[in-house]
Amino acid sequence: MRAVWALLAALVLAQICYPLTTGSARAGLVVVTVLLGYAASLAHAAMSRGARVAGALLALPVAALAVEAIGVRTGVPFGEYAYGAALGPRVLGVPVVIGLAWAWMAWPAWLAAVRLVRTTAARIAVGAVALASWDLFLDPQMVAAGYWHWRAGSIPAGNYVGWLMVAAVVMVSLRAVDRPARAGDAPMYALYLWTYASSVLAHAVFLDLPGSALRGGIGMGVVAVPMVFSALAVLSVRGSR
């Protein structure tokens, strides 16, 4: 897992640099961050679960691009929006990096759900919330930066409903291929919690987006905060031995 931790460290560095840059350099850091996050999730899936789960994470960006391509043309399921050119090459009007971003966060979101709850239905529900609530940070940040825009001028509430529905389908797919772990999931827990904590901090302090800091902090915190308490409980047990 050293390679996964190294990718996570590089991602943290890229995200720290994001609010310190502007223009094309900032857009480039978005792309680099997504590539690092996707590489970390894919590497962890391959090392901890094997080829079947890794194959699902390789296929997920293609499926995500298909959903997004439908979305930008029909407004279903997210609402009417369009991407700019800043995030690199596009397929059917959708930056390729967007599909990778889905897979980057889908895997740690699923593992967070597996950690927190037991039944299949509960894991799918919690995993869907864990993934979809990330958009409470992501959409306001990317719209403010001009990477995409909503034709209505503001982010519609239906966007988050659409995200939740799609995220549930993603979780069902991951549940179908997941296998017992052959190695620890700590890097993915760290990735999820870092994404949460860094997003709250960045939106509240560096990006002048206090509204999304609050909404995302509450929404994603539904999963992230119990994850913190779960980690503390594990550390407490280990410390008492």
C-alpha positions as CSV (number, residue, x, y, z in Angstrom):
1,M,0.0,0.0,0.0
2,R,3.0,2.4,0.0
3,A,2.2,3.4,-3.6
4,V,-1.4,4.3,-2.6
5,W,-0.2,6.4,0.3
6,A,2.3,8.1,-2.0
7,L,-0.5,9.0,-4.4
8,L,-2.6,10.3,-1.6
9,A,0.3,12.4,-0.4
10,A,0.7,13.9,-3.8
11,L,-3.0,14.6,-4.0
12,V,-2.9,16.4,-0.7
13,L,0.0,18.6,-2.0
14,A,-1.9,19.4,-5.2
15,Q,-5.0,20.4,-3.3
16,I,-3.1,22.6,-0.9
17,C,-1.7,24.4,-3.9
18,Y,-5.1,24.9,-5.6
19,P,-6.2,28.0,-3.7
20,L,-2.8,29.5,-4.1
21,T,-3.0,29.5,-7.9
22,T,-5.3,31.1,-10.6
23,G,-6.3,30.7,-14.2
24,S,-4.9,27.8,-16.2
25,A,-2.6,26.7,-13.4
26,R,-5.6,26.2,-11.1
27,A,-7.5,24.3,-13.8
28,G,-4.4,22.2,-14.3
29,L,-4.3,21.3,-10.6
30,V,-7.9,20.2,-10.8
31,V,-7.0,17.7,-13.5
32,V,-3.9,16.6,-11.7
33,T,-5.9,16.1,-8.5
34,V,-8.5,14.0,-10.2
35,L,-5.8,11.8,-11.9
36,L,-4.0,11.3,-8.6
37,G,-7.3,10.5,-6.8
38,Y,-8.4,8.0,-9.5
39,A,-5.0,6.4,-9.6
40,A,-5.0,6.0,-5.8
41,S,-8.5,4.4,-5.8
42,L,-7.8,2.2,-8.7
43,A,-4.5,1.0,-7.2
44,H,-6.1,0.3,-3.9
45,A,-8.9,-1.6,-5.4
46,A,-6.5,-3.8,-7.4
47,M,-4.2,-4.4,-4.4
48,S,-6.9,-5.0,-1.8
49,R,-9.7,-6.7,-3.9
50,G,-8.2,-7.9,-7.1
51,A,-8.9,-7.6,-10.8
52,R,-12.7,-7.8,-10.7
53,V,-13.1,-4.7,-8.6
54,A,-10.3,-2.9,-10.4
55,G,-12.1,-3.7,-13.7
56,A,-15.3,-2.1,-12.3
57,L,-13.3,1.1,-11.5
58,L,-11.9,1.0,-15.0
59,A,-15.4,0.7,-16.5
60,L,-17.0,3.3,-14.3
61,P,-15.5,6.4,-16.0
62,V,-16.9,5.3,-19.3
63,A,-20.4,4.8,-17.8
64,A,-20.0,8.2,-16.0
65,L,-19.2,9.9,-19.3
66,A,-22.2,8.4,-20.9
67,V,-24.5,9.6,-18.1
68,E,-22.9,13.1,-18.3
69,A,-23.2,13.2,-22.1
70,I,-26.9,12.5,-21.7
71,G,-27.2,15.1,-19.0
72,V,-25.6,18.0,-21.0
73,R,-28.0,17.2,-23.9
74,T,-31.3,16.5,-22.2
75,G,-31.0,18.0,-18.7
76,V,-31.6,14.5,-17.2
77,P,-30.8,13.6,-14.4
78,F,-29.0,16.7,-13.1
79,G,-30.6,19.7,-14.8
80,E,-29.5,21.9,-17.7
81,Y,-25.8,22.6,-17.6
82,A,-22.7,22.8,-19.9
83,Y,-19.0,22.4,-19.5
84,G,-16.3,24.9,-20.5
85,A,-13.0,24.0,-22.1
86,A,-10.7,24.5,-19.1
87,L,-10.7,20.9,-17.9
88,G,-9.1,19.4,-20.9
89,P,-10.2,17.1,-23.7
90,R,-13.9,16.5,-24.0
91,V,-16.0,13.6,-25.3
92,L,-19.5,14.5,-26.4
93,G,-19.2,17.8,-24.6
94,V,-18.0,16.3,-21.3
95,P,-14.4,16.6,-20.1
96,V,-12.8,13.1,-19.8
97,V,-11.5,14.0,-16.3
98,I,-15.2,14.2,-15.1
99,G,-15.6,10.4,-15.5
100,L,-12.4,9.8,-13.6
101,A,-13.6,12.0,-10.8
102,W,-16.7,9.8,-10.3
103,A,-14.6,6.7,-9.9
104,W,-12.1,8.5,-7.7
105,M,-14.7,9.2,-5.0
106,A,-17.0,6.3,-5.6
107,W,-14.6,3.7,-4.2
108,P,-13.8,5.4,-0.8
109,A,-17.5,6.3,-0.5
110,W,-18.4,2.6,-0.8
111,L,-15.7,1.5,1.7
112,A,-16.9,4.1,4.1
113,A,-20.4,2.6,3.9
114,V,-19.0,-0.9,4.4
115,R,-17.1,0.3,7.5
116,L,-20.2,2.0,9.1
117,V,-23.1,-0.3,8.4
118,R,-23.8,-4.0,8.0
119,T,-26.7,-4.8,5.7
120,T,-26.6,-4.5,1.9
121,A,-29.4,-2.0,1.7
122,A,-27.9,0.2,4.3
123,R,-24.5,0.1,2.6
124,I,-26.0,1.2,-0.7
125,A,-27.9,4.0,1.0
126,V,-24.9,5.3,3.0
127,G,-22.6,4.9,0.1
128,A,-24.9,6.9,-2.1
129,V,-25.0,9.7,0.4
130,A,-21.3,9.5,0.9
131,L,-20.7,10.0,-2.8
132,A,-23.5,12.4,-3.7
133,S,-22.9,14.7,-0.7
134,W,-19.4,15.5,-2.2
135,D,-21.2,17.4,-4.9
136,L,-22.4,19.9,-2.2
137,F,-18.8,21.1,-2.3
138,L,-17.8,20.3,-5.8
139,D,-20.6,22.0,-7.8
140,P,-20.4,25.4,-6.1
141,Q,-16.6,25.4,-6.3
142,M,-16.4,24.4,-10.0
143,V,-19.2,26.8,-11.0
144,A,-17.5,29.7,-9.2
145,A,-14.3,28.8,-11.1
146,G,-16.1,28.8,-14.4
147,Y,-15.5,25.1,-15.3
148,W,-19.2,24.5,-15.9
149,H,-22.3,26.5,-15.7
150,W,-26.1,26.1,-15.2
151,R,-28.3,27.5,-17.8
152,A,-30.8,28.7,-15.1
153,G,-27.9,30.7,-13.6
154,S,-27.9,28.8,-10.3
155,I,-27.5,25.2,-9.2
156,P,-30.9,23.6,-9.2
157,A,-32.0,21.5,-6.2
158,G,-32.8,18.7,-8.6
159,N,-29.1,18.3,-9.4
160,Y,-28.5,16.9,-5.9
161,V,-31.5,14.5,-6.3
162,G,-30.1,13.3,-9.6
163,W,-26.7,12.8,-8.0
164,L,-28.2,10.8,-5.2
165,M,-30.0,8.5,-7.7
166,V,-26.9,8.0,-9.8
167,A,-24.7,7.4,-6.8
168,A,-27.1,4.7,-5.6
169,V,-26.7,2.9,-8.9
170,V,-23.0,3.2,-8.6
171,M,-23.1,1.7,-5.1
172,V,-25.3,-1.2,-6.4
173,S,-22.6,-1.9,-9.0
174,L,-19.7,-1.8,-6.5
175,R,-21.7,-4.1,-4.2
176,A,-22.0,-6.6,-7.0
177,V,-18.3,-6.9,-7.6
178,D,-16.8,-6.2,-4.1
179,R,-14.8,-9.0,-2.4
180,P,-13.3,-9.5,1.1
181,A,-10.3,-7.3,1.6
182,R,-6.8,-8.8,1.2
183,A,-5.2,-5.6,2.5
184,G,-6.2,-2.7,4.7
185,D,-8.6,0.0,3.6
186,A,-7.0,2.8,5.7
187,P,-5.7,4.8,2.7
188,M,-9.3,5.1,1.3
189,Y,-10.7,6.1,4.7
190,A,-8.0,8.8,4.8
191,L,-8.8,9.9,1.3
192,Y,-12.5,10.3,2.2
193,L,-11.8,12.2,5.4
194,W,-9.2,14.4,3.8
195,T,-11.6,15.3,1.0
196,Y,-14.2,16.3,3.6
197,A,-12.0,18.2,6.0
198,S,-10.0,20.0,3.2
199,S,-13.2,21.0,1.4
200,V,-14.8,22.5,4.5
201,L,-11.6,24.5,5.2
202,A,-11.0,25.6,1.6
203,H,-14.6,26.7,1.1
204,A,-14.8,28.5,4.4
205,V,-11.4,30.2,4.4
206,F,-9.7,30.3,1.0
207,L,-12.5,30.2,-1.7
208,D,-15.0,32.6,-0.1
209,L,-17.8,30.0,-0.4
210,P,-19.2,29.9,3.2
211,G,-22.6,28.6,2.0
212,S,-21.2,25.5,0.4
213,A,-18.8,25.1,3.4
214,L,-21.8,24.9,5.6
215,R,-24.0,22.7,3.4
216,G,-21.2,20.4,2.4
217,G,-20.0,20.2,6.0
218,I,-23.4,19.0,7.1
219,G,-24.2,16.8,4.1
220,M,-20.9,15.0,3.8
221,G,-20.4,15.1,7.5
222,V,-23.3,12.6,7.8
223,V,-20.8,10.0,6.7
224,A,-17.5,11.6,7.5
225,V,-18.1,12.4,11.2
226,P,-19.1,8.8,12.1
227,M,-16.0,7.7,10.2
228,V,-13.9,9.8,12.5
229,F,-15.5,8.3,15.6
230,S,-15.0,4.9,14.1
231,A,-11.3,5.5,13.6
232,L,-11.0,6.9,17.1
233,A,-12.6,3.9,18.6
234,V,-10.2,1.6,16.7
235,L,-7.2,3.6,18.0
236,S,-8.6,3.5,21.5
237,V,-8.9,-0.3,21.4
238,R,-5.4,-0.6,20.1
239,G,-4.0,1.7,22.7
240,S,-5.6,-0.3,25.5
241,R,-3.9,-3.5,24.5
